[in-house]
Amino acid sequence: MFKFKKNIISTNRQSNFTDRTKYELNLDRNEKVIPFSKIHKKKLNKYFNNIDLNLYPNLKNSYKKLSKYLKINTENLLITEGVSGAIKNILDTIYIDNKIEIIVPKPSFALYKIYSDIYDFKVRTYGYDKNFNLNLRKIFNLVNKNTSVVFVTFPNIPVEGEVKLSFIKKLASFLKKKKILLVVDEVYYPFNKFSAIKLIKKNSNVLIMRSFSKAFGLAGARIGYMISNKNNIKSISKSKGGYETNILSAQAMNFVLDNLDITKKYVKEVQKGFFYLKNELRKLKIDFYGGSNSNFIFINLKNMNLVNKVSKKLRNKKIIVRNNLQIPFKNGLVIAGCPPKQMKKFILSFKKAIK
């Protein structure tokens, strides 16, 4: 009789059936808040109309466009099913036994915890200090002879955390000597002020993960990519499915890469929205963190009951935010960044909700 793994049975996962179409402002998942314009959708449809769905995907053109955009050779790239797919590809490839350990931030992206449960390996974590700064230096103390991979998220969620390129360089060098893979999660690129992408040339143990879900507005397409040296990419690519992605997602990626002005404009609009929001929060004497290297911000209400009340009142106004956060962030909420027009709508309802 067949049996499922015990760790699979005990792994807790939520369905993706939540209806969010009833909300006018979906600020809970750090997606691109506004859809593509009618003009842009019309252009995008031309990309879809130019493919044959009866044929299996040919991603040569997509790799070529991505290579040109990044100024990186195609042999250093692997298209993935978002960052979650990249993490899975990595974990499917590295050697894992009951002694192997990985290091991840906590709290952070939910799939780090989920995959650790599924693959049943040991996890060591680093978190935040009382000032909501990531205890990154703790990583050096967490590393041991069983460490296989260290994940650094820049920025992290629910609070960005202060990560400096000089630190990542130092960490990469330290881990390289110990033959440990350093994975830098840059899912919010190009909101980031810097990238670790240049480190892959001198550090064979560095791998960058990125996504088109955030700034590029393709969360529904589930497409991302990883960057590393050609040997790493060659090995990890063997764990992909039949194809890296489907032709529809690939064409959506081709569209945004051919129309980078759309993303550049949206990033600037989100930054304007954050500038407005931060000024309003200062007037209200409410603490906030982030909105600098990402498209989200943590608003610290310092009271869980107030968080629940505000979240409920916002939902009644058809605005959904992220609450029910892990310790030490239970007394706050996270909202996705958006252009000034949408941000003004949020702050108007928010001011009424906190009274």
Residue pairs with C-beta under 8 A, 6 or more apart in sequence:
5 120
7 117
7 118
7 119
7 120
8 118
10 117
11 114
11 117
11 118
12 114
12 117
13 114
20 26
20 28
20 320
22 318
23 315
23 318
23 319
23 320
24 318
24 319
24 345
25 33
25 318
25 319
25 320
25 338
25 342
25 345
25 346
26 33
26 320
26 336
27 33
27 319
27 320
27 321
27 322
27 335
27 336
27 338
27 346
28 320
28 321
28 322
28 334
28 335
28 336
29 219
29 322
29 336
30 157
30 188
30 214
30 294
30 295
30 296
30 334
30 336
31 213
31 214
31 217
31 219
31 336
32 214
32 215
32 216
32 217
32 219
32 266
32 295
33 336
33 337
33 338
33 339
33 342
34 266
34 338
34 339
34 342
35 41
35 217
36 44
36 217
36 262
40 259
40 262
43 255
43 259
44 252
44 255
47 251
47 252
47 254
47 255
48 248
48 251
50 251
51 247
51 248
51 251
53 247
53 248
55 247
56 242
56 243
57 243
57 245
57 246
57 247
57 250
58 247
59 79
59 243
59 244
59 245
59 250
61 254
62 79
62 250
62 253
62 254
63 74
63 77
63 79
64 74
65 253
65 254
65 257
65 258
66 74
66 77
66 79
66 225
66 253
66 257
67 73
67 74
67 77
69 257
69 260
70 77
70 197
70 227
72 197
72 227
73 230
75 230
75 233
75 234
76 200
76 227
76 228
76 229
76 230
76 233
77 225
77 226
77 227
77 233
78 86
78 89
78 225
78 226
78 233
78 236
78 237
78 240
78 244
79 223
79 224
79 225
79 244
79 245
79 250
79 253
80 86
80 89
80 209
80 223
80 224
80 225
80 226
80 240
80 244
80 245
81 88
81 222
81 223
81 224
81 244
81 245
82 211
82 212
82 213
82 222
82 223
82 224
83 109
83 185
83 187
83 209
83 210
83 211
83 213
83 224
84 109
84 111
85 222
85 224
86 209
86 224
86 225
86 226
87 111
87 112
87 115
87 151
87 183
87 209
88 115
88 239
89 226
89 236
89 237
89 239
89 240
90 149
90 181
90 183
90 207
90 226
90 236
91 115
91 119
92 239
93 235
93 236
93 238
93 239
94 100
94 148
94 149
94 181
95 148
96 119
96 121
96 148
98 120
98 121
98 122
99 122
99 146
100 121
100 122
100 146
100 148
101 121
101 122
101 123
101 124
101 144
101 146
101 147
101 148
102 116
102 121
102 122
102 123
102 124
102 147
102 148
102 149
102 150
102 151
103 123
103 124
103 125
103 126
103 139
103 142
103 143
103 147
103 149
103 150
103 151
104 112
104 116
104 123
104 124
104 125
104 151
105 112
105 125
105 126
105 127
105 134
105 151
105 152
105 153
105 156
105 161
106 112
106 113
106 125
106 126
106 127
106 326
107 127
107 157
107 158
107 325
107 326
107 329
108 153
108 156
108 157
109 153
109 157
109 185
109 187
112 123
112 151
113 123
116 123
122 146
124 142
124 147
126 134
126 135
126 136
126 138
126 139
126 142
127 134
127 135
128 134
128 135
128 159
128 161
128 328
129 135
130 328
132 159
132 161
132 289
132 298
132 328
132 329
133 161
133 162
134 156
134 161
134 162
134 163
136 152
136 161
136 163
136 167
136 171
139 150
139 152
139 171
140 171
140 174
143 150
143 174
143 175
143 178
143 180
147 178
147 180
148 180
148 181
149 180
149 181
149 182
149 183
150 171
150 175
150 180
150 181
150 182
150 183
151 183
151 185
152 163
152 168
152 171
152 182
152 183
152 184
152 185
153 161
153 184
153 185
153 187
154 161
154 163
154 168
154 184
154 185
154 186
154 192
154 196
154 293
155 161
155 163
155 188
155 192
155 290
155 293
155 294
156 163
157 294
157 296
157 334
158 296
158 298
158 322
158 325
158 326
158 329
158 332
158 334
159 289
159 290
159 298
159 329
160 289
160 290
160 292
160 293
160 294
165 194
165 196
168 182
168 184
168 196
168 199
169 199
171 182
172 182
172 196
172 199
172 203
172 205
172 206
173 203
175 181
175 182
175 205
176 182
176 203
176 204
176 205
179 205
180 205
181 205
181 207
181 232
182 203
182 205
182 206
182 207
183 207
183 208
183 209
184 196
184 206
184 207
184 208
184 209
185 209
186 192
186 195
186 196
186 197
186 208
186 209
186 210
187 209
187 210
187 211
187 213
187 214
187 224
188 214
188 215
188 293
188 294
188 295
189 195
189 210
189 215
190 215
190 263
190 267
191 214
191 215
191 267
191 270
191 293
191 294
191 295
192 293
192 294
193 292
193 293
195 208
196 206
196 208
197 208
197 227
199 206
200 206
200 207
200 208
200 227
200 228
200 229
204 229
204 231
204 232
206 228
207 226
207 227
207 228
207 232
208 226
208 227
208 228
209 224
209 225
209 226
210 224
210 225
210 226
210 227
211 223
211 224
212 218
212 221
212 223
212 224
212 252
212 253
212 256
213 219
213 221
213 222
213 223
213 224
214 294
214 295
215 263
215 266
215 267
215 295
216 253
216 256
216 263
217 256
217 262
217 263
217 266
218 249
218 252
218 253
218 256
221 248
221 249
221 252
221 253
222 245
222 249
223 245
223 249
223 250
223 252
223 253
226 233
226 236
228 236
256 262
256 263
266 339
269 338
269 339
269 340
270 295
270 337
270 338
270 339
271 337
272 339
272 340
273 337
273 338
273 339
273 340
273 342
273 343
274 291
274 292
274 297
274 337
274 343
276 340
276 343
276 344
276 347
277 288
277 291
277 297
277 343
277 346
277 347
278 288
278 291
278 297
280 347
280 351
281 287
281 288
281 299
284 351
284 354
286 299
286 300
286 301
287 299
287 300
287 302
288 297
288 298
288 299
288 300
289 297
289 298
289 300
290 296
290 297
290 298
291 297
291 337
294 337
295 336
295 337
296 334
296 335
296 336
296 337
297 334
297 335
297 337
298 329
298 332
298 333
298 334
299 332
299 333
299 334
299 335
300 331
300 332
301 307
301 310
301 331
301 332
301 333
301 354
302 331
302 332
303 331
304 330
304 331
306 354
307 323
307 330
307 331
307 332
307 333
308 323
309 353
310 333
310 350
310 353
310 354
311 321
311 323
311 333
313 349
313 352
313 353
314 320
314 321
314 346
314 349
314 350
314 353
317 349
317 353
319 345
319 346
319 349
321 333
321 334
321 335
322 333
322 334
322 335
323 333
323 334
324 330
325 332
325 333
325 334
335 346
337 343
338 346
